[in-house]
């Protein structure tokens, strides 16, 4: 596997895990630093979702810590 693919694969894995947790798609995209593909919405929406992103990243941090110990979970 080409090492240039790792960032893309990590984004796919992260997005899937966060969606399975029920986090909002726009919030997930913001956490992954992806631009909104809807140009009209992007031009009006200037939110950085900072408060909501903290919740997502806290969950993600706990997930990664558990995974490092050999335990994957979705709760």
C-alpha positions as CSV (number, residue, x, y, z in Angstrom):
1,X,0.0,0.0,0.0
2,X,1.2,3.5,-0.9
3,X,2.0,5.5,2.2
4,X,0.4,8.6,0.5
5,X,-2.9,6.8,1.0
6,X,-2.8,6.7,4.8
7,X,-4.3,10.2,5.4
8,X,-7.2,9.3,3.1
9,X,-7.7,6.0,4.8
10,X,-7.6,7.6,8.2
11,X,-10.2,10.1,7.1
12,X,-12.4,7.3,5.9
13,X,-12.0,5.3,9.1
14,X,-12.6,8.4,11.3
15,X,-15.7,9.5,9.3
16,X,-17.2,6.0,9.5
17,X,-16.6,5.7,13.3
18,X,-18.0,9.2,14.0
19,X,-21.1,8.6,11.8
20,X,-21.7,5.3,13.6
21,X,-21.7,7.3,16.8
22,X,-24.4,9.5,15.4
23,X,-22.4,12.8,15.0
24,X,-23.8,15.2,12.5
25,X,-22.2,15.1,9.0
26,X,-21.4,18.8,8.8
27,X,-19.7,18.6,12.2
28,X,-17.6,15.5,11.1
29,X,-16.5,17.4,8.0
30,X,-15.5,20.4,10.1
31,X,-13.5,18.1,12.4
32,X,-11.7,16.6,9.4
33,X,-11.1,20.1,8.0
34,X,-13.1,19.4,4.8
35,X,-14.7,22.3,3.0
36,X,-18.4,22.2,2.6
37,X,-19.2,21.1,-0.9
38,X,-22.5,23.1,-0.9
39,X,-21.1,26.4,-2.1
40,X,-24.2,28.4,-1.1
41,X,-24.3,27.0,2.4
42,X,-20.6,27.4,2.8
43,X,-20.8,31.1,1.8
44,X,-23.4,31.8,4.6
45,X,-22.2,29.4,7.3
46,X,-19.2,30.9,9.1
47,X,-19.5,28.7,12.2
48,X,-16.4,26.9,13.3
49,X,-18.4,24.5,15.5
50,X,-15.7,24.7,18.2
51,X,-17.9,23.7,21.1
52,X,-19.4,20.7,19.2
53,X,-16.0,19.7,17.8
54,X,-14.7,19.5,21.4
55,X,-17.3,16.8,22.2
56,X,-16.4,14.9,19.0
57,X,-12.7,15.1,19.6
58,X,-13.1,14.0,23.2
59,X,-15.0,10.9,22.0
60,X,-12.4,10.3,19.3
61,X,-9.6,10.6,21.8
62,X,-11.2,8.0,24.1
63,X,-11.8,5.7,21.1
64,X,-8.1,5.9,20.0
65,X,-6.9,5.3,23.6
66,X,-9.1,2.1,23.8
67,X,-8.0,1.0,20.4
68,X,-4.3,1.4,21.4
69,X,-5.1,-1.1,24.2
70,X,-6.6,-3.5,21.8
71,X,-10.3,-2.7,22.4
72,X,-12.5,-1.2,19.7
73,X,-15.9,0.1,20.7
74,X,-18.8,2.1,19.5
75,X,-20.7,3.6,22.4
